[in-house]
Amino acid sequence: MIEWMAWTWPTAAFFVFIFASIAFMGFLEYRSPGGNPRDGILGLRTTRGDRLFISLLGSAFIMLGWLGTMGTPLWGGLALSILWGAFVFWKA
């Protein structure tokens, strides 16, 4: 099924997670429009969608930095990315 793009299952799971996150944010926005903007520690007024974007972008840089400095496996970068995402949604 995914051989036509030479993807691996972890790559496909990554993109499924991204699309599921965006769909879930769309559902939350439909259920409660506006996303309750708030001022956070980053000095920005952010909504849920903003926090999702910031956490995904930061996670991409964390993973690239981990790959460039430590190499594989990427479990440490994944752990840092999860902590970053939790921090952004909690404090940002």
Contacts in CASP RR format, 6 or more apart in sequence:
PFRMAT RR
TARGET T0000
AUTHOR 0000-0000-0000
METHOD contacts of the structure
MODEL  1
MIEWMAWTWPTAAFFVFIFASIAFMGFLEYRSPGGNPRDGILGLRTTRGD
RLFISLLGSAFIMLGWLGTMGTPLWGGLALSILWGAFVFWKA
2 9 0 8 1.000
2 12 0 8 1.000
18 56 0 8 1.000
21 52 0 8 1.000
21 56 0 8 1.000
22 52 0 8 1.000
25 48 0 8 1.000
25 49 0 8 1.000
25 52 0 8 1.000
28 35 0 8 1.000
28 48 0 8 1.000
29 35 0 8 1.000
29 48 0 8 1.000
29 49 0 8 1.000
34 47 0 8 1.000
35 47 0 8 1.000
35 48 0 8 1.000
35 49 0 8 1.000
36 47 0 8 1.000
36 48 0 8 1.000
37 45 0 8 1.000
37 46 0 8 1.000
37 47 0 8 1.000
38 45 0 8 1.000
38 46 0 8 1.000
39 45 0 8 1.000
40 46 0 8 1.000
40 91 0 8 1.000
40 92 0 8 1.000
41 91 0 8 1.000
41 92 0 8 1.000
42 54 0 8 1.000
42 88 0 8 1.000
42 91 0 8 1.000
42 92 0 8 1.000
44 50 0 8 1.000
44 92 0 8 1.000
46 54 0 8 1.000
46 92 0 8 1.000
51 88 0 8 1.000
51 89 0 8 1.000
51 92 0 8 1.000
54 88 0 8 1.000
54 92 0 8 1.000
55 84 0 8 1.000
55 85 0 8 1.000
55 88 0 8 1.000
55 89 0 8 1.000
58 81 0 8 1.000
58 84 0 8 1.000
59 81 0 8 1.000
59 84 0 8 1.000
59 85 0 8 1.000
62 77 0 8 1.000
62 80 0 8 1.000
62 81 0 8 1.000
62 84 0 8 1.000
63 74 0 8 1.000
63 77 0 8 1.000
63 78 0 8 1.000
63 81 0 8 1.000
66 74 0 8 1.000
66 76 0 8 1.000
66 77 0 8 1.000
66 80 0 8 1.000
67 74 0 8 1.000
70 76 0 8 1.000
70 77 0 8 1.000
END
